Amino acid sequence: MLGRLSVVLIILMTLTGILVLSVRVEEAVRVGEPRVWLMYGPLILSNLVLFIAFYAASLRMALTKRMQAHKRLMIVASAIGLGAGFFRLIFFLSGFHPLSLPTGTLACSLFIVIGAAYDRFTRGSVHPVYWIGLAALFVVEISLLPQFSEANVAWVNQWLAALGEQIGFLYQPEPTVEF
């Protein structure tokens, strides 16, 4: 029952996440600050998209009764979803640094590595889901770091800003405080 109810929660989380993110990026593109949204809006979006992709894949596996893959896909999805929490923890402990968000986001890969290690020790092999999860996490999220690709970051920011301009009437935030 909890698994079935999670679908509603994920839909609401996705819609509100995209709303807040696109409005904040639109504000940053229009005003030129705060830089945190200009630098890392695309990374936050990629984290959300990867979470949804692995969550949806896990639902498909559950519906087709492939529970071993379902369980591991949920671990990967949950680990990726923890990126925002890791960032906040790092920010709380050490203050903001330009690498705080990427470090927090990529640190969630440790949970995937732990799952793979558990598989290796208990089954003798690592389920392919873990390798796919790690590869997707690193390829997608590293490609959206401003330190690696300013062009990708700018393109996604323009897309998010255009979306934020269209749906901004749904969310009128207070101005973002710069870190």
C-alpha positions in Angstrom: 0.0 0.0 0.0 2.8 2.4 0.9 4.5 1.6 -2.5 1.3 2.4 -4.3 0.8 5.7 -2.4 4.4 6.7 -3.2 3.3 7.3 -6.9 1.1 10.2 -5.7 3.9 11.6 -3.6 6.4 11.3 -6.4 4.1 13.1 -8.8 3.5 15.9 -6.3 7.2 16.1 -5.5 8.1 16.3 -9.2 5.6 19.0 -10.0 6.5 21.2 -7.0 10.2 20.6 -7.6 10.0 21.7 -11.2 7.9 24.7 -10.3 10.2 26.0 -7.6 13.4 25.3 -9.6 12.2 26.9 -12.8 10.9 30.0 -11.0 14.1 30.4 -9.1 16.2 29.9 -12.2 14.0 32.4 -14.1 14.6 34.9 -11.3 18.4 34.3 -11.4 18.5 34.6 -15.3 16.5 37.8 -15.2 18.4 39.5 -12.3 21.8 37.8 -12.8 21.8 36.4 -9.3 21.8 34.5 -7.0 24.6 32.7 -8.7 23.8 29.4 -6.9 20.7 29.0 -9.2 22.6 29.9 -12.3 25.5 27.5 -11.5 23.5 24.6 -10.2 19.9 24.8 -11.4 20.6 22.2 -14.1 22.4 19.9 -11.6 19.3 20.0 -9.3 17.1 19.3 -12.3 19.3 16.3 -13.4 19.0 14.9 -9.9 15.2 15.1 -10.0 15.1 13.6 -13.5 17.4 10.7 -12.6 15.4 10.0 -9.5 12.2 9.8 -11.5 13.7 7.7 -14.2 15.0 5.1 -11.7 11.8 5.2 -9.7 9.7 4.6 -12.9 12.0 1.8 -13.9 11.5 0.2 -10.4 7.7 0.4 -10.8 8.0 -1.3 -14.2 10.1 -4.1 -12.6 7.5 -4.5 -9.7 4.6 -4.7 -12.2 6.5 -7.4 -14.2 7.3 -9.3 -10.9 11.1 -8.8 -11.2 11.5 -8.0 -7.6 15.3 -8.3 -7.4 15.7 -5.5 -10.0 12.8 -3.5 -8.4 14.5 -3.5 -5.0 17.9 -2.4 -6.4 16.3 0.3 -8.7 14.6 1.7 -5.6 17.9 1.8 -3.8 19.5 3.6 -6.7 16.5 6.0 -7.0 16.6 6.7 -3.3 20.4 7.2 -3.3 20.1 9.8 -6.1 17.3 11.5 -4.4 19.5 12.0 -1.3 21.7 14.4 -3.2 19.8 17.5 -2.0 20.1 16.3 1.6 23.8 15.7 1.4 24.3 19.2 0.0 22.3 20.7 2.9 24.4 18.6 5.4 27.7 19.8 3.8 26.4 23.4 3.7 25.4 23.2 7.4 28.8 21.7 8.4 31.1 23.8 6.3 29.2 26.7 4.7 28.7 27.2 1.0 31.5 26.5 -1.4 31.2 26.3 -5.2 31.8 22.5 -4.9 29.3 22.0 -2.0 26.4 21.1 -4.2 28.3 18.8 -6.6 30.0 17.1 -3.7 26.6 16.5 -2.0 25.0 15.3 -5.2 27.8 12.9 -6.1 28.2 11.7 -2.5 24.9 9.9 -2.9 26.8 7.4 -5.1 28.2 5.9 -1.9 24.9 4.3 -1.2 24.9 2.7 -4.7 28.5 1.5 -4.1 27.4 0.0 -0.7 24.5 -1.8 -2.4 26.9 -3.1 -5.0 29.3 -4.3 -2.3 26.5 -6.0 -0.4 25.5 -7.8 -3.6 29.1 -8.9 -4.2 29.5 -10.3 -0.7 26.1 -12.0 -0.5 25.5 -13.1 -4.1 29.0 -13.3 -5.5 28.2 -10.8 -8.2 26.9 -7.2 -8.6 23.5 -6.7 -10.1 23.7 -4.7 -13.4 21.3 -2.1 -12.0 24.0 -0.7 -9.7 26.5 -0.2 -12.6 23.8 1.5 -14.7 22.9 3.7 -11.8 26.5 4.8 -11.2 27.1 5.4 -14.9 23.9 7.4 -15.3 24.7 9.4 -12.1 28.2 10.3 -13.2 27.6 10.9 -16.9 24.5 13.0 -16.5 25.4 15.0 -13.4 29.0 15.7 -14.2 28.0 16.9 -17.7 25.8 19.6 -16.0 28.5 20.9 -13.6 29.5 24.4 -14.6 33.1 23.4 -14.0 32.9 20.9 -16.9 30.3 22.4 -19.3 29.2 26.0 -19.2 27.3 25.5 -22.5 25.2 22.7 -21.1 24.5 24.7 -17.9 23.5 27.8 -19.9 21.2 25.8 -22.3 19.3 24.1 -19.4 19.1 27.4 -17.5 17.5 29.1 -20.6 15.0 26.2 -20.8 14.2 26.4 -17.1 13.9 30.2 -17.2 11.4 29.9 -20.1 9.4 27.4 -18.2 9.5 29.5 -15.0 8.3 32.5 -16.9 5.2 30.6 -18.0 4.3 28.9 -14.7 5.7 31.5 -12.3 2.2 32.8 -11.4 1.8 29.6 -9.4 4.7 30.4 -7.1 5.6 33.8 -5.9 8.7 33.3 -3.7 10.6 35.7 -1.5 13.9 36.8 -3.1 16.6 34.2 -2.7 19.3 34.9 -0.2 22.8 34.6 -1.6 25.0 32.1 0.2 
